[in-house]
């Protein structure tokens, strides 16, 4: 076989390993190593690549953002910020039809501003909001679907770990990507609120009511969320204003949330060590996936697969919008099977060169940023799309009494909202780009 044929065959081989439940990082590493061996006819080059790839990958200064944002999310939970956000949102929205579910979405959006992980946001807000939703008579499937969808806001609203990885892969400015993600993230939250409003009117028995909270209590609850606002302004505002780099901003955020957690009594010697341990384990998992993807993508570059794919697409004369639509559909389908970070690491080195040579009537930088936000949204839809939605499983594990099929039926309303938003952002790129124009 030619090198190009070996590169093409490697992709179905990788999918077979994934279907056999081999960890995605190990699967990409194994296929990349075997591919280099086949292309070069010797293990020596593959072993040499292992040394150089490991060094070049983990010497990337930007990757230090990942553990800082993960630690910031843990400290925010210890500091009671998730509870404060939910109570404030519930105070202003809870008395409305479907209001407690809307409050959960609002709290997820707020927590997403200080936590760069969808799974962490879903798990944290699930612990906070599920008891309240049960207390006020919300249907189990509706409750779990709402929290699973709300969890995706943890990665859409900056800061976002996946956006950091995309920025590194596509060689784009992290701060500009964060700024571009802000409006689509707010649109996502608004879309979910509208979805809840529609759902409770179609299924009036799915949501109970709670008495209005006195205005004095609402104001007190609103004041209690000042730490979240302070951390968000310090981190994101500091990055946008050029006070510090994204990496420095992540460190400032981790220190600020840790200080608030300590002042609130949530950060002790034991919880500090536990947070360090959880952050280290999660970071190690992410970094191994990054290493495996780097090894596999290095092999693909050697076989010229991305270049051949770009040349093929251009030679066929397909409309740029047709190519973009097919790529987004591909992400939507593969979201059933893979997590967002793995999909980004595996596919961006293949698809980004294709998109970068197409003419969308924008500058290359704007195309890269716009495409990154679209991909981020579509892969996150996979987290709530049956049958393999990671957020769905996390929330249902917290509420085992609710059959998973009930969650599947309810979450399709939120999936419809997400797809509608993707169509709007594809048709009107200025919604994503106007803040950085």
C-alpha positions as CSV (number, residue, x, y, z in Angstrom):
1,X,0.0,0.0,0.0
2,X,1.1,3.6,-0.6
3,X,1.5,6.0,2.3
4,X,-1.7,7.7,1.4
5,X,-3.6,4.4,1.4
6,X,-2.1,3.6,4.8
7,X,-3.3,6.9,6.1
8,X,-6.8,6.4,4.8
9,X,-7.1,2.8,6.2
10,X,-5.9,4.1,9.6
11,X,-9.1,5.9,10.2
12,X,-11.5,2.9,10.2
13,X,-8.8,1.0,12.2
14,X,-9.0,3.8,14.8
15,X,-12.8,3.6,14.9
16,X,-12.7,-0.1,15.4
17,X,-10.5,0.4,18.5
18,X,-12.8,3.0,19.8
19,X,-15.9,0.7,19.3
20,X,-13.9,-2.0,21.3
21,X,-13.8,0.6,24.1
22,X,-10.1,1.2,24.0
23,X,-9.4,4.6,25.6
24,X,-9.4,7.2,22.9
25,X,-5.9,8.5,23.8
26,X,-4.4,5.0,23.7
27,X,-6.3,4.2,20.4
28,X,-4.9,7.2,18.6
29,X,-1.4,6.6,20.0
30,X,-1.5,2.9,19.0
31,X,-2.7,3.6,15.4
32,X,-0.2,6.5,15.0
33,X,2.7,4.3,16.2
34,X,1.7,1.4,14.0
35,X,1.2,3.7,11.0
36,X,4.6,5.3,11.4
37,X,6.1,1.8,11.6
38,X,4.4,0.7,8.4
39,X,5.3,3.9,6.5
40,X,9.0,3.9,7.5
41,X,9.4,0.1,7.8
42,X,11.1,0.4,11.1
43,X,10.2,1.1,14.8
44,X,13.3,3.4,15.2
45,X,11.6,6.4,13.6
46,X,8.4,5.7,15.6
47,X,10.3,5.6,18.8
48,X,12.2,8.7,18.0
49,X,8.9,10.4,17.2
50,X,7.7,9.3,20.7
51,X,10.5,11.3,22.3
52,X,10.2,14.4,20.2
53,X,6.4,14.5,20.2
54,X,6.2,14.2,23.9
55,X,8.6,17.0,24.4
56,X,7.1,19.4,21.8
57,X,3.5,18.7,23.0
58,X,4.1,19.2,26.7
59,X,6.5,22.1,26.4
60,X,3.7,24.1,24.9
61,X,3.1,26.9,27.4
62,X,-0.5,27.4,26.5
63,X,-1.4,23.9,27.8
64,X,-0.8,25.1,31.3
65,X,-4.2,26.8,31.1
66,X,-5.9,23.4,31.3
67,X,-5.1,22.5,35.0
68,X,-5.6,26.1,36.1
69,X,-9.2,26.2,34.7
70,X,-9.9,22.7,36.1
71,X,-8.7,23.8,39.5
72,X,-10.7,27.0,39.3
73,X,-13.9,24.9,38.7
74,X,-13.1,22.8,41.8
75,X,-12.5,25.8,44.0
76,X,-15.7,27.4,42.8
77,X,-17.7,24.4,43.9
78,X,-16.0,24.4,47.3
79,X,-16.7,28.1,47.7
80,X,-20.4,27.5,47.3
81,X,-20.6,29.5,44.1
82,X,-22.8,27.0,42.3
83,X,-25.4,27.1,45.1
84,X,-25.3,30.9,45.2
85,X,-25.9,31.1,41.4
86,X,-28.8,28.7,41.5
87,X,-30.5,30.5,44.5
88,X,-30.2,33.9,42.8
89,X,-31.6,32.6,39.5
90,X,-34.3,30.7,41.3
91,X,-35.3,33.8,43.2
92,X,-36.0,35.8,40.1
93,X,-37.3,33.0,37.8
94,X,-38.5,30.2,40.1
95,X,-42.1,31.4,40.4
96,X,-42.7,31.3,36.7
97,X,-44.0,28.3,34.8
98,X,-40.9,26.1,34.3
99,X,-39.0,28.8,36.3
100,X,-36.9,26.4,38.4
101,X,-35.7,24.7,35.3
102,X,-34.9,28.1,33.8
103,X,-33.0,29.0,36.9
104,X,-31.0,25.8,36.6
105,X,-30.0,26.9,33.0
106,X,-29.1,30.4,34.2
107,X,-27.0,28.9,37.0
108,X,-25.2,26.6,34.5
109,X,-24.5,29.7,32.4
110,X,-23.0,31.5,35.3
111,X,-21.0,28.6,36.5
112,X,-19.7,28.1,33.0
113,X,-18.1,31.5,33.2
114,X,-15.8,30.1,35.9
115,X,-15.5,26.5,34.8
116,X,-14.3,25.3,31.4
117,X,-15.8,21.8,31.5
118,X,-19.3,20.7,30.4
119,X,-19.2,17.5,32.4
120,X,-18.1,19.3,35.6
121,X,-20.8,21.9,35.1
122,X,-23.5,19.2,34.6
123,X,-22.3,17.2,37.6
124,X,-22.1,20.3,39.9
125,X,-25.4,21.9,39.0
126,X,-27.1,18.4,39.0
127,X,-26.2,18.1,42.7
128,X,-27.5,21.6,43.4
129,X,-30.6,21.7,41.3
130,X,-32.1,18.2,41.2
131,X,-33.4,18.3,44.8
132,X,-35.2,21.6,44.1
133,X,-36.7,20.3,40.9
134,X,-38.0,17.2,42.6
135,X,-39.4,19.3,45.5
136,X,-41.5,21.4,43.2
137,X,-42.9,18.6,41.1
138,X,-40.8,18.7,37.9
139,X,-40.9,15.5,35.9
140,X,-37.8,13.3,36.2
141,X,-37.0,13.2,32.5
142,X,-37.6,16.9,32.0
143,X,-35.3,17.7,35.0
144,X,-32.4,15.5,33.9
145,X,-32.7,16.7,30.3
146,X,-32.6,20.3,31.4
147,X,-29.5,19.8,33.5
148,X,-27.8,17.8,30.9
149,X,-28.4,20.5,28.3
150,X,-27.5,23.3,30.8
151,X,-24.2,21.5,31.4
152,X,-23.0,22.2,27.8
153,X,-22.9,25.9,28.7
154,X,-19.9,25.1,30.8
155,X,-17.8,24.9,27.6
156,X,-19.7,27.3,25.4
157,X,-19.4,30.3,27.7
158,X,-15.7,31.2,28.1
159,X,-13.3,30.2,29.5
160,X,-13.4,26.9,27.7
161,X,-10.8,24.1,27.8
162,X,-11.8,22.8,24.4
163,X,-11.4,26.3,22.8
164,X,-7.9,26.4,24.2
165,X,-7.1,23.1,22.5
166,X,-8.7,24.3,19.3
167,X,-6.7,27.6,19.4
168,X,-3.4,25.6,19.8
169,X,-4.3,23.2,16.9
170,X,-5.5,26.0,14.5
171,X,-2.8,28.5,15.7
172,X,-5.4,31.1,16.7
173,X,-5.6,33.7,19.4
174,X,-7.1,32.3,22.5
175,X,-8.5,35.7,23.7
176,X,-10.3,36.3,20.4
177,X,-11.8,32.8,20.5
178,X,-13.1,33.4,24.0
179,X,-14.6,36.7,22.9
180,X,-16.2,35.1,19.8
181,X,-17.8,32.4,21.9
182,X,-19.5,34.8,24.3
183,X,-22.5,35.8,22.2
184,X,-23.2,32.2,20.9
185,X,-23.0,31.1,24.6
186,X,-25.6,33.6,25.7
187,X,-27.8,32.6,22.7
188,X,-27.5,29.0,23.8
189,X,-28.8,29.9,27.3
190,X,-31.6,32.0,25.9
191,X,-32.5,29.2,23.5
192,X,-32.7,26.7,26.4
193,X,-35.0,29.1,28.4
194,X,-37.3,29.4,25.4
195,X,-37.2,25.6,25.0
196,X,-38.3,25.1,28.6
197,X,-41.1,27.6,28.1
198,X,-42.4,25.7,25.1
199,X,-42.0,22.3,26.7
200,X,-44.0,23.2,29.8
201,X,-46.8,24.5,27.7
202,X,-46.9,21.3,25.6
203,X,-46.5,19.2,28.7
204,X,-48.2,21.2,31.5
205,X,-47.9,18.4,34.1
206,X,-44.1,18.2,33.7
207,X,-43.5,21.3,35.9
208,X,-44.9,22.4,39.2
209,X,-44.9,25.9,40.7
210,X,-43.2,27.5,43.7
211,X,-44.3,30.6,45.6
212,X,-42.6,33.9,44.6
213,X,-39.6,34.9,46.7
214,X,-39.9,38.3,48.5
215,X,-37.9,41.0,46.8
216,X,-35.6,41.5,49.8
217,X,-34.6,37.9,49.6
218,X,-34.1,38.1,45.9
219,X,-31.7,41.1,46.3
220,X,-29.8,39.3,49.0
221,X,-29.5,36.2,46.8
222,X,-28.3,38.4,43.9
223,X,-25.7,40.1,46.1
224,X,-24.4,36.6,47.1
225,X,-23.2,36.0,43.5
226,X,-20.7,38.8,43.6
227,X,-17.7,36.4,43.9
228,X,-18.7,34.8,40.5
229,X,-18.9,38.2,38.8
230,X,-15.7,39.3,40.4
231,X,-13.8,36.2,39.2
232,X,-15.3,36.4,35.7
233,X,-14.4,40.1,35.3
234,X,-10.9,39.6,36.7
235,X,-10.2,36.6,34.4
236,X,-12.0,37.4,31.2
237,X,-11.8,41.1,31.5
238,X,-8.1,41.0,32.3
239,X,-7.5,38.8,29.2
240,X,-9.5,41.0,26.9
241,X,-7.9,44.3,28.1
242,X,-4.5,42.8,27.8
243,X,-3.7,43.1,31.5
244,X,-2.4,39.5,31.4
245,X,-2.2,36.5,29.0
246,X,-4.8,33.7,29.0
247,X,-2.4,31.5,31.0
248,X,-1.9,34.2,33.6
249,X,-5.6,34.8,33.7
250,X,-6.3,31.2,34.4
251,X,-3.8,31.3,37.3
252,X,-5.5,34.5,38.6
253,X,-8.9,32.8,38.4
254,X,-7.6,29.7,40.3
255,X,-6.1,31.8,43.0
256,X,-9.2,34.0,43.3
257,X,-11.7,31.2,43.5
258,X,-9.4,29.4,46.0
259,X,-9.3,32.5,48.2
260,X,-13.0,32.8,48.1
261,X,-13.5,29.2,48.9
262,X,-11.1,29.5,51.9
263,X,-12.9,32.6,53.2
264,X,-16.2,30.8,52.9
265,X,-14.8,27.8,54.9
266,X,-15.0,25.4,52.0
267,X,-11.2,25.1,51.4
268,X,-9.4,23.2,54.1
269,X,-6.1,21.2,54.0
270,X,-8.1,18.1,53.1
271,X,-10.2,19.6,50.4
272,X,-7.2,21.4,48.9
273,X,-5.3,18.2,48.6
274,X,-8.4,16.5,47.2
275,X,-8.8,19.3,44.6
276,X,-5.1,19.0,43.6
277,X,-5.6,15.2,43.2
278,X,-8.7,15.4,41.1
279,X,-7.2,18.2,38.9
280,X,-4.0,16.1,38.4
281,X,-5.9,13.0,37.4
282,X,-8.2,14.9,35.0
283,X,-5.2,16.8,33.5
284,X,-3.3,13.6,33.0
285,X,-6.2,12.1,31.1
286,X,-6.6,15.2,28.9
287,X,-2.8,15.4,28.3
288,X,-2.6,11.7,27.3
289,X,-5.4,12.3,24.8
290,X,-3.5,15.3,23.5
291,X,-0.3,13.2,23.1
292,X,-2.2,10.4,21.4
293,X,-3.8,12.9,19.0
294,X,-0.4,14.6,18.3
295,X,1.2,11.2,17.5
296,X,-1.7,10.1,15.2
297,X,-1.9,13.5,13.5
298,X,1.8,13.6,12.9
299,X,1.5,10.2,11.2
300,X,-1.4,11.5,9.0
301,X,0.7,14.6,8.0
302,X,3.4,12.2,6.9
303,X,1.0,10.3,4.7
304,X,-0.4,13.5,3.2
305,X,-4.0,12.7,3.9
306,X,-5.1,16.2,5.0
307,X,-3.4,17.7,1.9
308,X,-5.0,15.1,-0.4
309,X,-8.4,15.7,1.1
310,X,-8.1,19.5,0.6
311,X,-7.0,19.1,-3.0
312,X,-9.9,16.6,-3.6
313,X,-12.5,19.0,-2.2
314,X,-11.2,22.0,-4.2
315,X,-11.0,20.0,-7.4
316,X,-14.6,18.8,-7.1
317,X,-15.9,22.4,-7.2
318,X,-18.2,21.9,-4.1
319,X,-19.7,25.0,-2.7
320,X,-17.9,26.1,0.5
321,X,-21.3,26.1,2.3
322,X,-21.9,22.5,1.2
323,X,-18.5,21.4,2.5
324,X,-19.1,23.2,5.8
325,X,-22.5,21.7,6.2
326,X,-21.2,18.1,5.6
327,X,-18.4,18.6,8.1
328,X,-20.9,19.9,10.8
329,X,-23.2,16.9,10.1
330,X,-20.2,14.6,10.5
331,X,-19.4,16.1,13.9
332,X,-23.1,15.8,14.9
333,X,-23.1,12.0,14.0
334,X,-19.7,11.3,15.7
335,X,-20.9,13.2,18.8
336,X,-23.0,10.1,19.5
337,X,-19.9,8.1,20.0
338,X,-17.0,10.3,21.2
339,X,-16.4,13.1,23.6
340,X,-15.8,16.7,22.4
341,X,-12.1,16.9,23.2
342,X,-11.3,13.7,21.4
343,X,-13.3,14.8,18.4
344,X,-11.5,18.2,18.3
345,X,-8.1,16.6,18.6
346,X,-8.7,13.9,16.0
347,X,-10.5,15.9,13.3
348,X,-9.3,19.5,13.3
349,X,-5.9,18.6,11.8
350,X,-7.9,16.9,9.0
351,X,-10.8,19.3,8.5
352,X,-9.2,22.7,9.2
353,X,-6.9,22.6,6.2
354,X,-10.0,21.9,4.0
355,X,-12.0,24.8,5.5
356,X,-8.9,27.2,5.3
357,X,-8.7,26.9,1.5
358,X,-12.4,27.6,0.9
359,X,-13.7,31.1,0.2
360,X,-16.4,32.3,2.6
361,X,-15.9,36.0,1.9
362,X,-14.0,36.5,5.1
363,X,-10.4,36.8,6.2
364,X,-8.6,33.6,7.1
365,X,-8.5,34.5,10.8
366,X,-12.3,35.2,10.9
367,X,-13.0,31.9,9.1
368,X,-10.8,30.0,11.6
369,X,-12.6,31.6,14.6
370,X,-16.0,31.2,13.1
371,X,-15.4,27.6,12.2
372,X,-14.0,26.9,15.7
373,X,-17.1,28.2,17.4
374,X,-19.4,26.2,15.1
375,X,-17.5,23.0,15.7
376,X,-17.5,23.7,19.5
377,X,-21.3,24.0,19.4
378,X,-21.9,20.9,17.3
379,X,-19.6,18.6,19.3
380,X,-21.3,19.8,22.5
381,X,-24.7,18.7,21.0
382,X,-23.2,15.3,21.0
383,X,-23.0,15.4,24.8
384,X,-26.8,15.5,25.0
385,X,-27.7,13.4,21.9
386,X,-29.0,9.8,22.4
387,X,-27.9,7.1,22.6
388,X,-24.4,8.0,23.9
389,X,-24.6,11.5,25.5
390,X,-22.1,11.8,28.3
391,X,-24.0,14.6,30.1
392,X,-27.2,12.4,30.0
393,X,-25.4,9.6,31.7
394,X,-23.9,11.8,34.3
395,X,-27.2,13.4,35.3
396,X,-29.2,10.1,35.1
397,X,-26.6,8.5,37.5
398,X,-27.7,11.2,40.0
399,X,-31.3,10.4,39.5
400,X,-31.5,6.6,39.0
401,X,-35.3,6.6,39.5
402,X,-35.8,8.3,36.2
403,X,-35.7,5.9,33.2
404,X,-33.1,7.0,30.6
405,X,-35.8,6.9,27.9
406,X,-37.7,9.7,29.6
407,X,-34.5,11.8,29.5
408,X,-34.0,10.9,25.8
409,X,-37.5,12.1,24.9
410,X,-37.2,15.4,26.8
411,X,-33.7,16.3,25.7
412,X,-34.7,16.2,22.0
413,X,-36.4,19.6,22.5
414,X,-33.0,21.0,23.6
415,X,-31.2,19.3,20.6
416,X,-33.7,21.0,18.3
417,X,-32.8,24.3,19.9
418,X,-29.1,23.6,19.4
419,X,-29.5,22.7,15.8
420,X,-31.6,25.9,15.2
421,X,-28.8,27.9,16.7
422,X,-26.2,26.3,14.5
423,X,-28.2,27.1,11.4
424,X,-28.5,30.7,12.5
425,X,-24.8,31.1,13.2
426,X,-23.9,29.4,9.9
427,X,-26.2,31.8,8.0
428,X,-25.1,34.9,9.9
429,X,-21.4,34.7,10.8
430,X,-21.4,38.3,12.0
431,X,-23.2,37.2,15.1
432,X,-20.1,35.3,16.1
433,X,-17.5,37.7,14.7
434,X,-18.9,41.2,15.4
435,X,-17.1,41.5,18.8
436,X,-13.7,40.9,17.2
437,X,-14.2,42.8,14.0
